């Protein structure tokens, strides 16, 4: 097999072609990656058991969960029907009081076999030890009359954990914002503990540390707390040795879920992370798995790879030490998160429609991005444009117009059936949704008016928005005056005459003047353009296409070009682009709303000046070379070409 990938290169570099053995990229997964962590939108409330939850732990296989509460000084036991999925948790009606020993306890942890349990009291800086005659069964727990004071180091201890074999213990607390290391002469017997005179200050990152966790081999330590509401990662050059720990610069904020972070736990493989939040008395679940891409040097020397998620690149099976072994990686940038308005960035791309329309009020696109349609107040017409490069509005050229003035003299919304054979226009003059048939798909010159549906019975204010469910069984209209989105059911798909009013969603708490409406194709996200503040507001629909299930998520400003009076909103069908039409400048502006894959590299890969290259932009390809002569202990790496197209 050979690789004949060729491409043009930016900045005057000549086109390049590779004709060499194509190697195999082996995909894998790496846990404990908080740099790529994402909230699973999965949580579990423990408020019914304790109003001040402060500690969390799991059994070895994730089928049992334990929470300790500050309000009642009890430990509570839960079962998970699906391992490590907290949404499947249920209370076992089993609890264990630690009040006699550890009043105001703040954390708990277990020996891996579940026969020992340890609780930390913040009141007196003491760790208490308990035995369970049946592993991980709280009903069989009893106090061992064994404890260990860390008060000399930390009088307000908040968490204690062990290394993988129980010969080391680590304690953190609020007084000194420091992690302390202890040795146990008998594994997991805290009565044999002694301070190592080894510590790690975390005060530069967290001033109220509450939780500790290690990865499996002890090369990474994680500290979480209430000060910053984040998880911080530290790297240990010698596993489980705090004296070798340094802050990695990697952190993950959980403040979108809860501002009072009290504990952190990972699943047994590190692919899931759990955070206990005290504000909402809830456990939140996150994914912390990082995809790995291994370039298998035994299979070839050229690797062509387009990641589908954040990924860490490493190399395997090089030639023996003393023999040069190298590889060339063609790494293409790709989108891993789409419809992500939180990361919206202006592309510095726009297109003026002033020659056709003085007050553009809405816009729509053909699903393949090769046509754009703009409607407006001045011309009372739909204007059709061709895009020579799909979804790039700067490549637009005007083709033709179609007047809707006979039906609507103040048109504000436009939408199409996905196959381009029907067009729908609404407006503020008549408050009708007007349906047109196109005998030639996507050719507005072939449009013929068919019928209408009056939405003014519900939308008594200024009708300003229009959208459809992709299968044509639901229609949505909105008003700019009352900022309400109305939902209609169509008994015959795409036939507006069969519409019946269903329900509405009042968005005026977040939106002042609703002038644009769009949905994610699966109906789980709704986007509303606010004319008054030049913002796109995003709502999550817990039930797809059911606006009554909508809850506000976020807003993003879309006036990067300085424009105001933005009326029209559209999204590309792949969720990578967002478009806004401004009635002030008579211009369509283009934004990127996709997040590219983040590429990291194994520590064996060494770069000039010690800095690895940034990830390639979406649609571009970086050419990277690697070479080793020591059997893969280290690789000399270099970015040969940056940003090929």
N, C-alpha and C positions, 0 to 999 in steps of 0.2 A: 504494500500500500504506500502511496506517496501523497504528499500534501501539496496541492497547487493553489493554495490560497494566495490571492493577490489583491492589492488594494492601493488606492491613492493615498498619499501622505500629505499632511498639512505642512505649511511653512517651507515649501519649496523642496522638500526631500523627494527623491525620485521614487516612482512606484517600485514595489518590492514583490518578488515571487519566491516561495519556498517549495523546493522539490526534494524533500528528505523524508525519512521514515517517520510516520506519524505515531507518536506515543500514546499510551492509554492514561487517561486521567481517572483515578479511582476516588470515588466519593465516599466520605465518611462523616463522622460527627464527633464534636468535642464539647463536653459539658462544662459547666461553671463559667460560661462566657457572659458576664454581665455587660460587656461592651455592646453586645448584640441583643440584650434582653428586650423582651416585649411583653406587655400585659396580655394575658389570655382572655380578658373579660370574664374571668371565672373567680368567684369569691364564695365565702361561707361565713355567715354571721354566727358569733358565739354569744351574742348579747343576752340570750335567754338563760345562759349559765352564769355569766359574770359581766358586770358593766365596766370592769377595768382589766381586760385581758393583757397580760404582760409577757408570757412565755409560751413557746411552741416547740413541739417535738413530734417525730414520727417513729413508728417501728421500722425494722430493717427492710421490709418489703412494701411499705406505703399503704398498708391496709388498715392501720390504726393511727390515730392522731391524738395528741395530748395537748391540752391547754391549761396553763396555770393563771389564776386570776388574783388580782390585788385586792379586790373588794371583799371576797369571801375566804381568801387564803385556802382555796381548794384547787386540786388538779382534776380535770375532767377528761373523760375518755370517749373517743368517737370511732366509729367504723366507716371505712370508705369502700363502697361496693366496687368501684374501679380504683385500682391502686394509684395513689398520688394525684387523683382528680378530686379536689376539695368540693366540687359541686355535687359529688355523690356521698358526701359525709352525712352521718346521722349520729345524734347523741346516744350513747349506750346506756344512759341513766346510771352510770358508774362514776363515782368521784372519790377523792381521797383527801382528807384534811391534813394540812401540814402546819396548822396554826400553833400546835404545841411546840414545834421546833422553830419554824421559819416564818414568823409573822412578816408581812410585807415582802414576801418572796417575789423575785422578778424573773427567774428563768429555771428551766429544767432540762436535763439531758439524760440519756440512758447509756448503759453499757450495750454494745452491739447485740449481745444475745438476749437482752431484755430482762435480765435477772437483777440488775442494779439500776437505781435511779438516783439522780443528784439534783438538789435544789439549792439555789443561792438566795440568801436573805440580804436585802439592801439595808435593813435596819442595823445589823451588827457585823456585816462583812464576813459571814460564815457560810461555808458549803456543807450541806447535810447529805448523808448517804442513807439510802433505803434499799431493802431487798424485796423482790417479787418472787414468790414461790412458784407462780406460773408466769412465764415470760410475757411481759407487756400486758398483764392483767392487773389493773389497779386495785381490783377487789382483793387481791392477795398481797398487797404491799404492806410493809411494816418498817418502822424506823430501826436502823441498825445500832442506834446509840453511838454513832460514829460521825464526827464532824471535823472540819479543818478551818481554822480562822485565817483569813487573808487581810485582816483588819490593819495589820502593820503596813501593808502595801496599799490597800484600797478599802477604806471603811464603808464605802457606798457601792459595794460590788453589785453588778447588774447581770452578769452572765459568766458561765463557766463551761468550757468544753474540753475534750481530750484529743490526744493524737490517735492514730489508727490502732495502736496496741495498748493504750491505757497507761503508758509509762510517763506521759507528760500531761499536765493540766494547764489551762490558760484561763485567766480571769481578767475581766475588764470592769471598770466602774466609772461613776460620774465625778468623783472627787478630783482625780488626777488625769482623767481622759487618757488612760494608759492601759496597755495589755501587759500582764505579768505572766511569767513562765515558771512552772513548778515541776519537779521530778517526783515520781512515785516509785519507791523501791519494790513495792508489790503492785502489779498492774491493777488499776481500778479500785485500789484500796486507799482512800484519801487520808486515812490515819497515818500512812507512810509518806505523805507528801512533804516536800521541803522546797523553799524558794531557791531558784537558780541564780538570783541576782541578775536576771535578764528581763528586759522590758522593752516595750515599743510605744512611744507616744503617738497618739492619733489626733491630738488636739488641733493640728493644722487643718485637718479634714472634718472632724466631728467633736463637738464640745459637750454632747450628751450621749455618749456611746451606750447602747442597750443590748446589742446582739453580736455574736461571734459565730463564724463558720470557717472551716477549712475545705479545700478541695480534697480529692481522695488521697493524693500523695504528699500533701502538706507543702506544696510549692506555692500555693496562694492562700492568703488569709483575707477574709471578708469581715468588715466592721460596719455595723449599721446603727443609726441612732436618731434621736428626735431633734437634734440641733439643726442638721442640714436636711433631714428627711430623705436620706440617700444611703446607698450601699457603696462602700469604698473597698477597692481591691489593693492588696499589698503582695509583693513578690518576695519569696524567700529563696535565696540562692542555695541554702542548705535546708532540706525539707524539715519542717516543724521546728526550726531553730530561729526564734524571734530575733536573735542578735544579727541575723543576716537579712532581716526584712526591710524593704523600702517601699514607699508608696509608688504604685505603678502609674498613677495619673488617670486611672480608669475608675469611673463611678457611674451609678445609675440612680436617678431620682424616682421616688415613688409618690411624690406629693400630689400627683393627679388623682391618686386613689385615697391617700390618707397622709396627714401632716404629722401624726404622732407615731412614728415607727418604733416598735418595742422589741421585735425579735425577727430573726431571719433564719431560715432552714432551707437546705437543698435536698432534692431527691437523691436516691442512692447513686445515680449516674451523673448527677449534676445538670441534667437537661431541664429540670424545673426548679424554680425558686419560689419560696413562700414567705410572705411578709405579714406580720401581725400588726394591725393598725388599731390604736387605742381610741382614736377619735370616733370611729364608726363601729368599734368592737367587731372587726371583721378580719378574716384571713384572705389575702389576695394571692393569686397564682400567676406566675410569669414563666415564659419559656426562656431558657438560657443555653440552648444548644447552638453551637456554631458549626456550620458545615465545613468540612475540610476537603481540599482537593489535593490528592497525592499524585505527583508526576512520576510515574513508574519508569525510571531510566532504562530498565531492562527491556522495555517494549519499543523504544524509539527516542529520537532526539528533538523532535518538534512536536509541540503540544498546542492544540487549538481549543480554547476553553471559553465558554460564555456562562458565567455563574447565574444561577436562578435564585440565589440568596446570598447574604453575607457569608464570606468564606475565608478560611485560612489556607494559604498555599504552602505545601511542603514537598520535598523530593525524597524518593525512596529508591533502593536497589541501584546505587551507583557502582562504578567499577571499583576494584580493590584499591586500597591505599597505594600510592606511587604511580597510579595510572590516571590520566586526565579523563574526567567524565563530565559532559556538559549537556545543556538543553536550551532550547529557545521556546519561550511561551508566547503565543499570540492570545492576549487576554482582552476580551471584548467587554465593554461596559454594557450593563443591562439594568432594567428597572426591576427592583424587588418589591417595592411598595408603590401602589398606584392610588389615584383618587385621594392623595395625601395633601390636603390644602394647608395643613400645618407647616409644610415645608415649601409653600408656594414661592417661586422666585420669578421675577419678570425676565423674559427672554431677550429684552431689548428688541423685540420684534412687534411691528404694528402695521396696520393698513388703513389708509383713509378711504372712507366711502362718501366723502363730501360731494363729489361730483354727481352722485346718485341720490343721496339722502342727507338732509340737513339736521334731522333729529332722529337718529337710529334708536329704536326702542327694544329690539330683540334680535337674536341671530340663531341660526341653526346650521348643522353640517350634515352632509352625506356621511354615512357610517364609515366609508373608506377614507374620508378626509380630503377628497379631491374636489368637493364643491362646498361653497358657503352661501348662505342665504341671509339677507339683512332686510328688516322691515322697519318702517318709521313713520312719524307723524306728518312730515312735510309732503312727501310724495304719495302717501297712502298706497305704497306699492311694496311688493316683494322683489328684491334685487338678487340676481343669481350671479355667482362668481366661480370661475375655475381656479383651482390651485395646482400649479405645475408640480409642486412638491407637497405631498399629502400632509395636512395639518400645519403647514407653514404659511401663515396668512400673508407674509411678506411676498409670497409668490402668487398672490391673487390677481386675477384680471377680470374686469367686468364683462359679462356676457349678455344679459338681457333682464328685463323687468316685467312684472305682472301687476296690474292695478287691482286693488281690492276695495277701491273707493265706493263702488256700488253697494257693498255690504258693510264696510266699516271705514269711517273717516278719521278715526283716532286709533289706529292699530298699535297694540302694545305687546302681543305675544304671537309666536309662530312655532309650529311643530310639524313633523312629518311622520308618516308611517314608515317603518324601517326599510321597506322595499321601494319607497319613493313614489308610490302610485296615489297617495293621498296627502293633502296638505291642510293644515288647520290654522286659522287666524282668529284671534280674539282682540277686543279693543274696548276702550272706555266710552265710546259714543253709544253703542248699542248694547254692550254687555253680552254679546252673542259669541259663541264659538262657531265659526263658519267652516264648513267642510267643503273641500275641493277635490275633484278627481283629476289626475294627471294621466293622459292617455299614453304619454311617453314618460317613463319613470325619471324623476329628478329634473325634468324639463318644464319650468314654470310657464313657458309660453303655451303649453298644451293644457293648462289648468282650466277646469270648468266648474263653476259653483254648483254645489249639490244640495246642501241642506244646512240647518243650523240647530243649535241648542242654546236656550237662554239661561245664563247663569246668574242673572241679576236678581233673581228671587232670593238667593243666598248672598251673593257678592254684591251688596248694595253700594259699596264704595267704588273706588276707581279700580276697575279690572286691569291688572298689570302683568299677570304671569300665566303661562300655560305649559303643561307637560302631560305626557301619557306614559303608562306602563308599556313596556316593549311589546306585549301581546295584544294591546289595544282594549283590554277589558277594564281599565281604570283611566280616569282623566282627572287632572288637578288644575285648579284655577286659583289665583290669589289676588288680593286687593292691596293697593298701596296705602290707602287711607286707614283701614282698620287692621292691616297686617295679619290677615287670616288666610290660611290655605284651605281650600275646599276640595273634598274628594268625592268623585262620582263613579258609579259603576255603570258599565256599558253591557247590556245583556247580549248585544251583538257586537263583536269586536270591531272597533274602528268606525262604528255607525253612531255618530253623536246624537242622533234622534232617539236612540234607545237609552240615553243616559238617565240615571236617577241619582238624586243626592244621597250621599252616605253619611259623611261626618266632616268635621273640620278640626284644624289645629291653630290655636291662637299663638302667634310668635312675637307679639308686640313687646314682650319682656326683653327680648334681645334684638329685635328688628324694628327700626323706626319707619322705613319706607320700603316695602317689599316690591322690587321691580325686576327680579329675575329668578327663575326656578329651574333646577335640574336635579336629577336623581342618579345614583350609582345604578348600573344595569340590573343588579340583583335586588334593588329596592331596600337595601339596609342603610343607605345614607341619603339624606336630602340636603340640598344646598340652596340657600336663598341669598340673593344679592340685595344689599341695603343701599339704596340710592343716597340716603342722607349722609352716611358715614363711609361710603366707598369700601364696604366690607362684604365678604362672603361668609355667611353663617352656616355652620354644619350641624346637622341633627342626626342622631342615631335612631333608626327605627328597629325596635326589638322584634317586631313582627314585620316582615318585608311588605312594603307597599301599604301598610296600615299607618296613616299619619297620626292616629290617636296614640300610637305607641312611641311617638317621637320624643326624644329628649335632647336638649341642647348640649353640644360638645365643645365647640370652639368657634372663633372667628379669625379671619385673616384680612388685612388691608390689601386692596388691589388698586392703589393709585400710585404705583411706582413711577409712572411716567408723568405724574403731577396732574392728571386729569380729574375732573369731577363729573357729576351727573351721569354716573354709570347706570344704564338701564337694562342692558341685555346680558345674559349669562349663558354659556354653553361649555360642555366638557367634551374632550375627544373620546371616542368609543373605547380606546385602550386605557383611559384614565391617566394619561401622562400629561395632558395639556388642559388648561383652562383659558377661556376667552371672555373678555368683557368689552361691551360696546359703550362708548361714551357719547352722550348727546351734546356735551360741551365742545368736544373736539371733532365729532363725527368720525371717530376712529375706532377700530377694533384692536385690542391689545392682547398679547399672548403671554401666558405664564406656564411654567413647568410645575407640575404637581406630582411628579414621580421621584422616588428616592432611589438612587443607583446603588448597586451592590457595593458594600464596603469590603475591600480586600486587605487582609493582614497577611503577614508572612512568618513562618517558623523562625525561631531564634537562631537556627543554624545558618540562615541566609544573611550574609553580611553585605552592607550597602556602602557606597561612597559617602563619606562624612557621617556614616551611621544612620542615615535617614532613608527609609524605604519610600518608594514613589507613591503618590496619591492614586486613588482608584481611577480608572479610565471613565470618561464621561459616557453617558448613555449614547450608544450608536458609534462610539469610537473604539479603536483597538490600540493597546500598548504592546510593544514588542520588548520582551525582557529576556536577558540571557543569564545563565547560571553556569558555574564551573567549579569542580572540586578535584583536588588531587590527594585528599586524605581520607578517601573512602566515605565521604559524606558527613564527616564531623563538622565541617564548615564549608560553605559555598561562597564564592565571590559572585556577587549579583550586580546587575546593571540594567538601567532603563535604556535600551538601544534606540527606540523610537517612541515618541510621546504623542498620542492622539492621531493615529492613522484612521482614515475613512475609506 
